[in-house]
Amino acid sequence: MKLETERLQLKEIKEQHVEDILKIRSNEMINRFVKRNSPKNNYDALQFILTIKENTKNNKTFYWGISLKDQSNLIGTICLWNFSEDREAAEIGYEMLPDYHGKGIMSEALKAVIDYGFNKLCLQEIIAMTHRLNENSKKLLLRHGFAPEKDRKDEGFPDNLVFNVRKYNIQ
């Protein structure tokens, strides 16, 4: 399912995006704040894309590649995943190549995905985890109505802070 904003297309990630995914998910600046196994080559990136496609097909995740409307290449990704058992809460995750930081692009994408989550998926809560030193991510979340949850922890990631927004908080 494709989402569009004024400047962006949020679209399905396909096999032809393998080099974009490799570039995004192996970027050192992004990975300073994200603990994960980064792809080392196109094969690793392709395996990630195939996993995403399978999880999307099974409604375990909703995952979009972010591109500018006049470009086909991906400059970032955004997803809803880690749904609660009752499907009323989900975690949001996002990443963008550093060349596109500070231009309001992720803010535009985040707004569209929050709207999709609350109005199409009928979520009641969206949760975000971000590294305590990732000032840009914290500011982004606060601008979009997310509030820090002091008592909630991101299990296994002690440097992460937990934020959430509830549907009734942004209406």
C-alpha positions, 0 to 999 in steps of 0.5 A: 500500500502506497502513501503519498504526502506533498513531497514524498512517496511511501511505497513497498520495498521491492527487490530492485531497492536492494542497493538503496537498502544496503546504503541505508541500513549500513550507513555508519551515521544511522547505525550509531544509534541503532543496534542491529546486524547491518547488511554487508552486501547486496545478498544481505540486503535482499534477504532483509527485503524478502523478510519484510515482504513476507512479514508484510504479507502476513500483516506482521509489519507495515513497511514503507520505503521513503522516496521523493516524488520525483525520484525512484530511489529510497532515501529512508524507511519507516514501519509499524511493527511489533504489534500488541496481541490485541492489535491496538498498539504498534511500534514505529521505526524509521531511518533516513540517509543523513543527506536528507536530515533537517529538511522536514522529510521524516516529519512528513513521513511520520505524520502520514504513518501515524495517520495510517496507524490510527485511522486505517489500522485502528491503533490506539497507541504507537510506541517509539524507541530511540537512543538517548543521545539521538537528539534529532529523533527525540525532537521529531517524536516530541513534535508529533505528540509523543511523550517520554515514558519514564517507567517503560524500558526497551528490553535489551537496549538500555540506552534507548528511551521509550516514547508513545502517543495515544490516538486521543492525544492527537485528535 
